[in-house]
Amino acid sequence: MEKNTVRLFSSQMDFATFGKNAIAYVRPVNSDDMNARFPEKAELPEGLDLWGLFHADGTPLAVSDERASLFDNAEELDLMAVETQ
């Protein structure tokens, strides 16, 4: 029987460092929240419920109204995408 190893991260920073070049996450986002949190990025129209693709450290990579397209985008960037809430 093969044993699986589970690694627990002691902090969000540990996870971000571990996954920076390998892991991305997809989660629901609101355009108003994205505009407020990332004003240096292109401004999105107000009041939209969208999906966001982020590096493990929280850096935004892409926003879309189609969840599946973000998984495709992550694959193009050689990142493994996981979905979070």
C-alpha positions in Angstrom: 0.0 0.0 0.0 1.4 3.4 -1.0 1.4 6.1 1.6 0.6 9.7 0.7 2.5 12.5 2.3 0.6 15.6 3.3 2.5 18.8 3.9 1.0 21.4 6.1 2.0 25.0 5.6 2.6 27.0 8.8 1.6 30.3 7.1 0.1 31.8 4.0 3.6 33.0 3.2 4.9 29.4 3.2 2.2 28.4 0.8 2.8 31.4 -1.5 6.5 30.7 -1.6 5.9 27.0 -2.3 3.5 27.5 -5.1 4.7 30.7 -6.7 5.9 29.1 -9.9 3.7 26.0 -9.9 0.2 26.7 -8.4 -2.5 29.2 -9.2 -6.0 29.4 -7.8 -9.4 30.2 -9.3 -12.1 31.9 -7.2 -15.2 34.0 -7.6 -14.5 37.7 -7.6 -16.5 40.9 -7.9 -15.3 43.6 -10.3 -15.8 46.3 -7.6 -13.5 44.4 -5.1 -10.9 43.8 -7.8 -10.8 47.5 -8.8 -10.4 48.5 -5.1 -7.7 45.9 -4.3 -5.7 46.2 -7.5 -6.0 49.8 -8.7 -2.8 49.4 -10.8 -4.6 46.9 -13.1 -7.0 47.8 -15.8 -10.3 49.0 -14.4 -13.2 46.6 -14.7 -16.8 47.7 -15.3 -18.7 48.0 -12.0 -20.9 45.4 -10.4 -19.9 42.3 -12.3 -19.6 38.8 -10.7 -16.5 37.2 -12.4 -13.9 34.6 -11.9 -10.2 35.4 -11.0 -7.0 33.5 -11.6 -4.3 34.3 -9.0 -0.7 33.1 -8.3 -0.3 31.3 -5.0 0.9 34.6 -3.5 -2.4 36.4 -4.4 -1.0 38.3 -7.5 -3.9 38.5 -10.0 -3.2 36.9 -13.4 -6.5 37.1 -15.2 -10.2 37.8 -14.8 -13.0 36.2 -16.9 -16.7 35.6 -16.9 -16.0 32.0 -17.8 -14.4 29.9 -15.1 -13.2 27.2 -17.5 -11.2 29.7 -19.5 -9.0 30.5 -16.5 -8.1 26.8 -16.0 -7.0 26.9 -19.7 -5.0 30.1 -19.1 -3.3 28.5 -16.1 -2.3 25.5 -18.2 -0.8 27.9 -20.8 1.3 29.5 -18.1 2.5 26.0 -16.9 0.6 26.4 -13.6 -1.6 23.9 -11.9 -4.9 25.6 -11.0 -7.1 24.8 -8.0 -10.4 26.2 -7.2 -11.1 28.0 -3.9 -14.1 29.8 -2.4 
